[in-house]
Amino acid sequence: MLNQIKGLHHVTSIASDAAENNAFFTQALGLRRVKKTVNFDAPDVYHLYYGDEVGNPGSVMTYFPFSDAARGRRGTGEVGESVFSVPQGSLGFWGDRLAVAAEKVEAVDHFGERRLRFQTADGEGFALSEIADDTRQGWVGNGIDAEHAIRGFHGASMRLQDTGAMAELLQFMGYEKVDTKDNVTRFAVTGGTGADTIDLETLKSTPHASQGAGSVHHIAFAVENRATQLEVRKALLDTGYQVTPVIDRDYFWAIYFRTPGGILFEVATNEPGFDRDEDRAHLGEALKLPVQHEKLRPFLEQNLQPLGN
């Protein structure tokens, strides 16, 4: 069993409009845009990162906003819900705020946690969960103070027709089974980023999802550095997974592999971080480009959709 995985690093999804995506996450949810860059493989498309003050691992939601993306179809073989941690007693505030900013807002109890579920305009599933012992500091602004600010991810849920192989993989990655309620089993890792829970939802007769706007593209797990990442890669290869070589993503190094249920997993390093090429006071303000795409800057600055603040 691995011990290098430290919870979630980030979650990356697909959106249909860059400006609307930016407005929702910075204004409605009050996250900080910590990086404005482009998709390595499609540089005419943004890659936008939202998180806490510096984009600490476990706080960052990222997006590829493809303007022509059709809406995805919800189903199995996907991340069904990304869950943020908020302070206790804050759901009333968030209920009022999301009533005008989100869709299908619903208060629920989940494994003893008070939650507020909602969807974005693209139909992507999220929840805010009141977590008492989360000491991380959220980003404040846009009418959100420290008593209500999102502190980062609490975890995510995955929807699968059969959760057996995924449960084995999570346990190999260092997660422990915590509880089962109805058709949902919770796994958690200790000593992580704060984004420490994964829920597996069994939906035996539900068709497979079709990826598009509102779909999670991949979910990333955190390791401290490149040395521990190589240890994880070797262990996964030895177990039979097909794992990519290490890829430099400018702000972290990444490896990817496809899970038995079809969900794309990434293992990302906590180093070097989002302040490697920008002062912390100005993160996410300027368009940052991978070196191989710097020659495209004049075209991109003219043609990428304006985002606002």
Buried (B, 14 or more C-beta within 10 A) or exposed (E): EBEBBBBBBBBBBBBBBBEBBBBBBBBBBBBBBBBBBBBBEEBBBBBBBBBBBBBBBBBBBBBBBBEEBEBBBBBBBBBBBBBBBBBEEBBEBBBEBBEEBBEEBEEEEBBEBBBBBBBBBBBBBBBBBBBEEBEBBBBBEBEBEEEBBBBBBBBBBBBBBBBEEBBEBBBBBBBEEEEEEEEBBBBBBEEBBBBBBBBBBBBEEBEBBBBBBBBBBBBBBBBEEEEBBBBBBEBBEEEEBEBEEBEEBBBBBBBBBEBBBBBBBBBBBBBEBBBEBBEEEEBBEEBBBBEEBEEBEEEBEEEBBEBEE
